[in-house]
Amino acid sequence: MVSVSAKIEAYARELGVSLFGVAEISQVRDEFALPERLKDRFNQAISMGKRLVGDVLEDIQDGPTQLYFHHYRQLNFFLDRAALLVSSRVQDMGFHALPIPASQVIDWQKQRAHLSHKKIGRLAGLGWIGRNNLLVNPDFGARFRLVTVLTDMPLEPSKPMAADCGACRKCLSTCPADAIKERREDFDHLGCFEKLKEFRNRGLVGQFICGICVKACSGISLSSRRA
C-alpha cells in the first residue's frame, strides 16, 4: 500500500520538482514570522527544490547577469506554483496546508522572510548548510532553489544528512565580498548584503541577488562524475 507521504511526493515529482523532503519543525517553529495561530497549527513542513539550469550560470563572471536574474525569477514562479498545487492537493485530502513563497523577504535590513527555506530543507534531508551559507545538496551543490509547504498532514519525516562541505573550498576564493569564511558560522551576512546592494545600485539586476557562489558550488557527486 502506497503511503500518504509517497503519494504527495509522487505528485510533486510529476509537477517537476527536483528535490522533495519532509521536516519535523518543532525545533524551528518559534522562528517563523507568522501569527501564533498558524505556527501552532502545523507540525511538519514539505520542502521542495528545483535545480537551476547550469548553462545559465555560465553567463555569470564577476556579478549577476540579466539572464540569471530572469532565470531566478522563473524558478521562484515555478516553485510558488508547485507549492500552491501541493497545498491544494493536501487540502483536498482533508488536511491543512500553507504555502510559503519561495522568495519573499519581509525585512531586508534583517534579511528575514516568513521562515528559512534552507533550515527547513536541512531538516528535510535535502542537504547541509555550507560555508557559503546556502543549503548544499550532494548532487546539485547549491544550484537549486527552495519552497516550503507547512502542513498538519501525518507525513513520514526525512532524516537530516550527516554531511558537510569537507575539503571543498571553491566558494571561498570566488566570493566578491569575502563574506565566505573557513567556518560556516563566521559567514559575513552584512558584507554579503552590502555587495548585493552594490550590484543592484549599479543596475545589474533589479533584486538583491548575486549567483557567484551558487555557480561555484556544483555538488560533490557532479564533481566526481566530471573528474
Number of C-alpha atoms within 10 A of each C-alpha: 4 6 10 15 17 13 11 18 20 14 16 20 15 11 16 15 19 17 21 21 25 28 26 20 19 12 9 13 19 13 11 15 15 14 8 11 8 13 17 13 14 20 17 24 27 29 26 29 24 21 17 20 13 13 10 16 20 11 15 18 12 12 18 22 20 14 13 23 19 13 16 18 14 12 21 20 15 17 27 21 17 26 27 18 16 22 23 17 16 20 15 10 11 11 14 17 24 21 22 20 22 24 19 13 14 12 10 11 9 11 11 14 19 16 20 18 25 22 19 29 31 23 25 25 21 27 25 25 20 25 26 26 20 22 23 29 28 20 16 22 25 27 25 23 22 26 26 29 26 24 21 17 20 11 19 15 18 18 15 18 15 8 13 15 20 9 6 13 17 16 21 18 12 16 22 18 16 15 20 26 18 11 10 15 12 12 18 16 14 14 15 20 20 13 20 21 17 13 20 17 13 10 11 16 20 13 15 18 21 26 20 19 22 20 23 20 25 21 18 17 14 14 14 9 7 6 6
